[in-house]
Amino acid sequence: MSFHHLDQFANVPSPITRVPAVGRLLGAVVFALVAATLPPGAWLALLTLGALAVILLVIARIPPGTALARLAWPLGAVVIASIALLVMVPGEPLVRIGFVTISQVGAERFVIVIGRAAVALVPAVLLVSTTTFPELLHALRQLRLPRPVAIALGLGYRLLYLTLDEIERIQRAARSRNAGHGAARRRRLLIALTAATLGRAFGRGERTHRAMLARGFTGDLPLLAETPWTASAVWRLSVLSVLLIGIALLARIAR
């Protein structure tokens, strides 16, 4: 399994990747907060923020299909969790489907919640697509994330891919031996695969720990290459901050 299937655009030159990771992280958080706190009825501000999100995706050179695919699962979860707004919010009836009545106020709140979520998730997709996991951990460490937590996240992220590789190899070996025909054999095969995967994962974890100690591991994961702060990076973040502040003020004024 590819280790860089999420951050595959981190090495694509763009104005986004030339901003240090901590700046990208802070920008994504502020962008999401502005989107999540837009008041109901601020349609112009929401559309403006959505247009800005699309522009950032284009600047980062992320294909529309990839962005939509990465938005689908979290946005789908928000849609499922918000369906109750259609029928639980009182108001003037808009549509009646059998014994279920959808109110106009409920429909408006449903649309604004989905719009906020879609716009707030775009910077998250942009962040994970253009920032490698070591860079993201380094940015979190700069923002005072405890060092043991950062190390645990980094090692867990890496070992997850190694474990998935082990599972794929075991499955290929089982298929090549024509194993698993019949319900009873499939159950036994599943138990055997689980045991073998856990055994290999523990063994690989121990070997990884010894290898890290042999290479001088002192309790921290150094970043091999860090994007430096430049005047252009500060200027880009400043422009984004001004735009976000302007959109937030526009939402309050237009109420």
QUIMOPE-V692681 format. One line per field, one symbol per residue. phi: phi as a letter, one per 40 degrees, with the letter a starting at -180 (. if undefined). psi: psi as a letter, one per 40 degrees, with the letter a starting at -180 (. if undefined). A space follows every 50 residues. Layout:
phi: ???
psi: ???
This chain:
phi: .ccbccccbccccadccccdccccccccccdcccccbccdgccccccccc ccccccccccgcddcccccccccccccccccbdcccbcccicdbabbgcb bccccccccccccccdcccccccccccccbbccccccccccccgcdddcc cccccccccccccccccccccccccccfcgcgcccccccccccccccccc cccccccccccccccgcbhabcccabcccbcccccccccccccccccccc ccccc
psi: hhefedfeedehhiddeehiddddddddddddddddehihegdddddddd dddddddddefhiddddddddddddddddddeddddedhiahhdhhgbeh hhiddddddddddddddddddddddddddehiddddddddddefhhdddd ddddddddddddddddddddddddddefiehidddddddddddddddddd ddddddddddddddefheeihihdhhhihidddddddddddddddddddd ddde.
